Amino acid sequence: MKKHTRPAFAGRGINFLTREQMEKIHSATLQLMQETGIVVQHKGALELLEKAGCRVVKKHVYFTPSIVEWAIKTAPSRILLYDRDGNFAMDCSGRNTYYGVGSAEPRIIDPYTGEQRLCNEEDNKNCVKVADAMPYIDYMMSLCQVYDHPKTSYEHEYAAMIRYSSKPQVVITNDLESTKNVVEMAAVARGGIDKLQQKPLFILYCEPTSPMVCTRESIDKVMYMAEMNLPVLYAPIPMNGATGPITMAGSIVQANAECLAGLVIAQLTNPGCPFLFGAIITNMDLKSLQPTYASPETQIESLALSEIGRDLYKLPTWGTAGCTSSKMADEQAVLEGAQYITMAGMTGINVVHDVGYTTFGLAVSNELIVMMNDAIGRVRRIFDCVDTSDKYMGMDDMREVGPKGHFLGQESTVKINLENWESDLEDRNEFDRWQALGATTMGQRANAKVKDIIENGKLNMMDPEKDAQIVAILERIDKAEKELMG
């Protein structure tokens, strides 16, 4: 498989909102934050907000437009991420688009039985192994919850990512203590907290509770990451008609307010700290009362909000793609996931997650990750567009071949063809050869690839001395967990 290493970048791109619409949404957001306000369940944040001029009534904060717009201007316009070895990996700015898997799924579609079941620690390890082997998966998330360790699952999820993959990460933690444990492990990989701050390895994911509540646990994490000058994301997940207004515009306004509340608190904690902007907004299917992952409305809402973040606020952006409401990696999953990947790339969202999510984000499929890796590869090749330099205009070949000739014997035919994108998963054989090779579907080939990686692939291990330090941290927190649980 030829790898196109540049981030997906659609030069022309698409836009869901006009500048006038963005300004209207921004104005409505400021009005909502000032008149209706947001509940902030964190004493330290309340003190910062009141000192900054916001009206605070118990835990209810009425944000002034000036403090919101100050925070937008104060936050940096890009976040740079580095891999485990300290090599530059991601420039989260402009229309650069990077794709990664999702996190903390409770269930997995077993590649051997095809059944959904609860995840375990070995599943987490195997999912990291599969995602690390995919050339177009740019960064890691943990994928599986580790039920073997109920209190320290997030630390074990992170340990698998950092021990078995060199890719940058987006990380979920349980609480402030869990966040500090993860930062400690990342600092081990980097060789010290100062070096981690100089070359960030991960972005911390946390979220408010829709509608319009910033919980103490989430703000603990936002403020800690801001104090450490490490990248943080505060991503709302309103569902239209349930935890957000039924209309797309209304839910975008609410999600914008919730995200901006986190931005304000982060910037008041440490002006200029790195902050990733975005949300996941889904419309609810009233027949099943479930969020419609990858529906047209979900794509429009989530991508439009990130578009505001990039074009109006000049912030690095967050989004989702490569996911599905389907219960398995079937035709629906490929349709929804691939379309969403294309739309996210064309919109130019910086950090795109959830590749491999099925069942509304309740189960992970390694087969879907493998197939979506192909979809991302296709998108990247398409966004390379047409090279019109002299080498690729083909004028010499056309002069030499002339009318009624053919180009099979031209040296350029072989050389240039080797530059074309090609999948090692898709089938391009004629019918008889396809039959002779087993007449397999793409899903069957993806399943075979997943099994081969699990059974025969090598783990991307870190330095043994650092690995031992990570294991020691896990042993320490596991001991504390056992003591706590009696």
PyMOL commands that set and color helices and strands:
alter all, ss='L'
color gray80, all
select helices_A, chain A and resi 19-35+43-51+65-74+121-133+153-164+176-190+193-198+216-227+248-269+296-311+331-347+359-361+366-383+390-393+395-401+411-417+431-436+442-456+464-485
alter helices_A, ss='H'
color red, helices_A
select strands_A, chain A and resi 38-40+55-57+60-62+79-82+88-92+98-101+107-109+116-118+169-172+202-206+213-214+232-234+239-240+275-278+282-285+290-291+317-320+351-355+357-358+363-364
alter strands_A, ss='S'
color yellow, strands_A
deselect
rebuild
show_as cartoon
